[in-house]
Amino acid sequence: MSQLIGGVAVPAFDAEVDRLIPPPDEWGSVEYQCALCNDAGAVYRIIVVEGLGNLVSLCEGLKRLGLVDVSMEPGRRKTKYDALFQPPIRSGDVAL
């Protein structure tokens, strides 16, 4: 399942995201939430996948798109998401 957050800008890279979302686990499983941030750092999409294998598959695909999982960065406050991806910070950008 994937949900866009209303009123939040959708980045250009989002055109590639839908093809990365795995189908639901036929046996049912634990649900994991992955949030995607736009270029301004705002969460614009939440993806829910079933099973750890599907989460890993999604995360690897997002990394191939050049996105960075910031959920496990040292000193970062824990969020309600199991993974939190954003575009890489470029020189001159302000860290989120």
ROSE-4610 file (N, C-alpha, C; in Angstrom, 1 decimal, always signed):
// ROSE-4610
residu = [M/M/M/S/S/S/Q/Q/Q/L/L/L/I/I/I/G/G/G/G/G/G/V/V/V/A/A/A/V/V/V/P/P/P/A/A/A/F/F/F/D/D/D/A/A/A/E/E/E/V/V/V/D/D/D/R/R/R/L/L/L/I/I/I/P/P/P/P/P/P/P/P/P/D/D/D/E/E/E/W/W/W/G/G/G/S/S/S/V/V/V/E/E/E/Y/Y/Y/Q/Q/Q/C/C/C/A/A/A/L/L/L/C/C/C/N/N/N/D/D/D/A/A/A/G/G/G/A/A/A/V/V/V/Y/Y/Y/R/R/R/I/I/I/I/I/I/V/V/V/V/V/V/E/E/E/G/G/G/L/L/L/G/G/G/N/N/N/L/L/L/V/V/V/S/S/S/L/L/L/C/C/C/E/E/E/G/G/G/L/L/L/K/K/K/R/R/R/L/L/L/G/G/G/L/L/L/V/V/V/D/D/D/V/V/V/S/S/S/M/M/M/E/E/E/P/P/P/G/G/G/R/R/R/R/R/R/K/K/K/T/T/T/K/K/K/Y/Y/Y/D/D/D/A/A/A/L/L/L/F/F/F/Q/Q/Q/P/P/P/P/P/P/I/I/I/R/R/R/S/S/S/G/G/G/D/D/D/V/V/V/A/A/A/L/L/L]
num = [1/1/1/2/2/2/3/3/3/4/4/4/5/5/5/6/6/6/7/7/7/8/8/8/9/9/9/10/10/10/11/11/11/12/12/12/13/13/13/14/14/14/15/15/15/16/16/16/17/17/17/18/18/18/19/19/19/20/20/20/21/21/21/22/22/22/23/23/23/24/24/24/25/25/25/26/26/26/27/27/27/28/28/28/29/29/29/30/30/30/31/31/31/32/32/32/33/33/33/34/34/34/35/35/35/36/36/36/37/37/37/38/38/38/39/39/39/40/40/40/41/41/41/42/42/42/43/43/43/44/44/44/45/45/45/46/46/46/47/47/47/48/48/48/49/49/49/50/50/50/51/51/51/52/52/52/53/53/53/54/54/54/55/55/55/56/56/56/57/57/57/58/58/58/59/59/59/60/60/60/61/61/61/62/62/62/63/63/63/64/64/64/65/65/65/66/66/66/67/67/67/68/68/68/69/69/69/70/70/70/71/71/71/72/72/72/73/73/73/74/74/74/75/75/75/76/76/76/77/77/77/78/78/78/79/79/79/80/80/80/81/81/81/82/82/82/83/83/83/84/84/84/85/85/85/86/86/86/87/87/87/88/88/88/89/89/89/90/90/90/91/91/91/92/92/92/93/93/93/94/94/94/95/95/95/96/96/96]
x = [+0.8/+0.0/+0.9/+0.5/+1.2/+0.2/+0.6/-0.3/+0.5/+0.1/+0.7/+0.1/+0.8/+0.4/-0.2/-1.4/-2.0/-1.3/-1.2/-0.6/+0.9/+1.6/+3.0/+3.6/+4.6/+5.1/+5.7/+5.4/+5.9/+7.2/+8.3/+9.5/+9.6/+10.5/+10.6/+10.9/+11.7/+12.1/+11.0/+9.8/+8.7/+8.1/+8.4/+7.9/+8.4/+9.6/+10.2/+9.8/+9.2/+8.9/+7.8/+6.8/+5.7/+6.1/+7.1/+7.6/+8.4/+8.8/+9.6/+8.7/+7.5/+6.6/+6.3/+6.7/+6.4/+4.9/+4.4/+3.0/+2.8/+1.6/+1.4/+1.8/+2.3/+2.7/+1.5/+1.5/+0.3/-0.1/+0.8/+0.6/+0.2/+0.4/+0.2/+1.4/+1.7/+3.0/+2.9/+4.0/+4.2/+4.3/+3.6/+3.7/+4.8/+5.5/+6.6/+6.2/+6.5/+6.3/+7.6/+7.5/+8.7/+8.2/+8.8/+8.4/+9.5/+9.0/+9.8/+9.7/+10.8/+10.8/+11.1/+10.6/+10.8/+12.1/+12.4/+13.7/+13.8/+12.6/+12.6/+12.6/+12.6/+12.7/+11.4/+10.3/+8.9/+8.5/+7.9/+7.4/+6.2/+6.4/+5.3/+4.6/+5.2/+4.6/+5.0/+4.0/+4.2/+3.9/+4.8/+4.6/+4.6/+3.6/+3.4/+3.6/+4.6/+4.9/+4.7/+4.4/+4.3/+5.6/+6.1/+7.3/+8.6/+9.6/+10.9/+11.6/+11.4/+12.0/+11.5/+10.2/+9.7/+10.2/+10.4/+11.0/+12.4/+13.2/+14.6/+14.6/+13.7/+13.7/+13.3/+12.4/+12.0/+13.1/+13.8/+14.9/+16.0/+16.4/+17.5/+17.1/+15.9/+15.4/+15.5/+15.1/+15.2/+16.6/+17.5/+19.0/+19.5/+19.0/+19.5/+19.0/+17.9/+17.4/+18.3/+19.2/+20.0/+19.5/+18.4/+17.9/+18.7/+18.7/+19.5/+18.5/+18.7/+17.9/+18.6/+17.9/+18.4/+17.8/+17.0/+16.4/+17.4/+18.5/+19.5/+20.7/+20.7/+21.8/+22.1/+23.3/+23.6/+23.1/+22.5/+21.9/+20.6/+20.1/+18.7/+17.7/+16.7/+15.6/+14.8/+14.3/+13.5/+12.2/+11.7/+10.4/+9.5/+8.3/+7.3/+7.5/+8.5/+8.7/+9.9/+9.8/+10.8/+12.0/+11.7/+12.7/+12.3/+13.2/+12.9/+14.0/+13.5/+14.4/+14.2/+15.4/+15.4/+16.4/+16.3/+17.4/+18.7/+19.8/+21.1/+21.2/+21.9/+22.2/+23.3/+23.1/+24.1/+24.9/+26.1/+26.8/+26.0/+25.9/+25.1/+23.8/+23.3/+22.0/+22.1/+21.0/+21.0/+20.6/+21.3/+21.0/+19.7/+18.9/+17.6/+17.7]
y = [-1.2/+0.0/+1.2/+2.2/+3.5/+4.6/+5.7/+6.8/+8.1/+9.0/+10.3/+11.2/+12.1/+13.0/+14.3/+14.6/+15.7/+17.0/+17.9/+19.2/+19.3/+18.1/+18.1/+17.9/+18.6/+18.5/+17.1/+16.6/+15.3/+15.5/+14.9/+15.1/+14.4/+14.8/+14.1/+12.7/+12.3/+10.9/+9.9/+10.5/+9.7/+8.8/+9.2/+8.5/+7.0/+6.8/+5.5/+4.7/+5.3/+4.6/+3.5/+3.8/+2.8/+1.4/+1.3/+0.0/-0.7/+0.0/-0.7/-1.3/-0.9/-1.4/-2.9/-3.7/-5.2/-5.5/-6.6/-7.0/-7.4/-7.4/-7.9/-9.3/-9.6/-11.0/-11.9/-13.0/-13.8/-14.5/-14.6/-15.3/-14.3/-13.0/-12.0/-12.0/-10.9/-10.8/-9.4/-9.2/-7.9/-6.8/-5.7/-4.5/-3.6/-3.0/-2.1/-0.8/+0.3/+1.6/+2.3/+2.7/+3.4/+4.8/+5.9/+7.2/+7.8/+8.5/+9.2/+10.7/+11.4/+12.8/+13.4/+14.6/+15.4/+16.2/+17.0/+17.7/+18.7/+19.2/+20.1/+19.4/+18.1/+17.3/+17.0/+17.3/+16.9/+15.6/+14.8/+13.5/+13.7/+13.1/+13.2/+11.9/+10.8/+9.4/+8.5/+7.6/+6.6/+5.3/+4.3/+3.0/+2.0/+1.1/+0.0/-1.3/-2.1/-3.4/-4.5/-5.7/-6.8/-7.6/-7.9/-8.8/-8.0/-8.5/-7.9/-8.0/-9.2/-9.3/-8.3/-7.9/-6.9/-5.5/-5.3/-4.0/-3.9/-4.9/-4.9/-4.7/-5.3/-5.2/-3.8/-3.2/-1.8/-0.9/-1.0/-0.1/-0.2/-1.4/-1.6/-0.9/-1.0/-0.3/+1.2/+1.8/+3.2/+3.7/+2.9/+3.2/+3.3/+2.4/+2.4/+3.6/+4.2/+5.5/+6.7/+6.4/+7.5/+8.1/+7.5/+8.0/+7.5/+8.2/+7.8/+7.5/+6.4/+6.0/+6.8/+7.8/+8.6/+8.1/+7.1/+6.6/+6.1/+5.7/+5.1/+5.9/+7.2/+8.1/+8.3/+8.3/+8.6/+10.0/+10.0/+11.2/+11.6/+10.9/+11.2/+10.6/+11.4/+11.0/+9.9/+8.9/+7.8/+8.4/+7.9/+8.3/+7.1/+7.3/+6.1/+5.2/+5.6/+4.9/+3.9/+2.7/+1.7/+2.1/+2.9/+3.5/+4.9/+5.8/+7.2/+7.6/+7.7/+8.0/+9.5/+10.1/+11.4/+11.5/+12.5/+12.7/+13.0/+12.8/+13.1/+14.6/+15.0/+16.4/+16.8/+17.8/+18.4/+19.5/+19.8/+20.9/+22.2/+22.9/+24.1/+23.9/+22.6/+22.4/+22.4/+22.5/+22.5/+21.1/+20.5/+19.1/+19.2/+18.1/+18.0/+17.4]
z = [+0.0/+0.0/+0.0/-0.7/-0.8/-0.8/+0.0/+0.1/+0.0/-1.0/-1.1/+0.0/+0.5/+1.5/+0.8/+1.0/+0.3/+0.6/-0.4/-0.2/-0.1/-0.2/-0.1/-1.5/-1.9/-3.3/-3.5/-4.7/-5.1/-6.0/-5.7/-6.4/-7.7/-8.6/-9.9/-9.8/-8.9/-8.8/-8.4/-8.0/-7.6/-8.7/-9.9/-11.1/-11.1/-10.5/-10.4/-9.2/-8.2/-6.9/-7.0/-7.8/-7.8/-8.3/-9.2/-9.7/-8.6/-7.6/-6.5/-5.4/-5.4/-4.3/-4.5/-3.6/-3.8/-3.6/-4.2/-3.9/-2.5/-2.0/-0.6/-0.5/+0.7/+1.1/+1.1/+0.3/+0.2/+1.5/+2.4/+3.7/+4.8/+4.5/+5.6/+6.4/+7.0/+7.8/+8.5/+9.2/+10.0/+8.9/+9.2/+8.3/+8.8/+7.8/+8.0/+7.2/+7.8/+7.2/+6.7/+5.5/+4.9/+4.4/+4.9/+4.5/+3.5/+2.5/+1.5/+1.7/+1.6/+1.7/+0.4/+0.2/-1.1/-0.9/-1.9/-1.9/-0.8/-0.3/+0.9/+2.2/+2.2/+3.5/+4.1/+3.4/+3.9/+3.5/+4.4/+4.0/+3.0/+1.8/+0.8/+0.5/+0.9/+0.6/+1.7/+2.0/+3.0/+2.3/+2.4/+1.8/+2.9/+2.9/+3.9/+3.1/+3.6/+3.0/+4.1/+3.6/+4.5/+4.5/+5.6/+5.7/+5.6/+6.4/+6.4/+5.0/+4.3/+3.0/+2.0/+2.1/+1.2/+1.6/+2.9/+3.3/+2.8/+2.9/+2.4/+0.9/+0.2/-1.3/-1.6/-1.0/-1.2/-0.9/+0.2/+0.6/-0.4/-0.8/-1.8/-3.1/-3.5/-4.7/-4.6/-3.4/-3.2/-3.2/-2.6/-2.6/-4.1/-4.9/-6.3/-7.0/-6.6/-7.1/-6.6/-5.7/-5.1/-3.8/-3.3/-2.0/-0.9/+0.3/+1.4/+2.6/+3.3/+4.5/+5.6/+6.1/+7.3/+8.6/+8.6/+9.8/+10.9/+10.5/+11.4/+11.6/+11.2/+11.3/+12.8/+13.2/+14.7/+15.1/+16.2/+16.8/+16.2/+15.3/+14.7/+15.6/+15.9/+16.8/+16.1/+16.8/+16.3/+15.8/+14.6/+14.1/+14.2/+13.7/+13.7/+12.5/+11.6/+10.4/+10.6/+9.9/+10.0/+9.1/+8.0/+7.2/+6.7/+6.6/+6.2/+5.1/+3.9/+2.8/+2.3/+1.9/+1.4/+0.3/-0.6/-1.6/-0.8/-1.4/-0.7/-0.5/+0.6/+0.8/-0.1/-0.8/-1.7/-1.0/-1.4/-0.8/-0.9/+0.1/+0.2/+0.7/+0.8/+1.4/+3.0/+3.6/+5.1/+5.5/+6.4/+6.9/+7.6/+7.4/+8.1/+9.5]
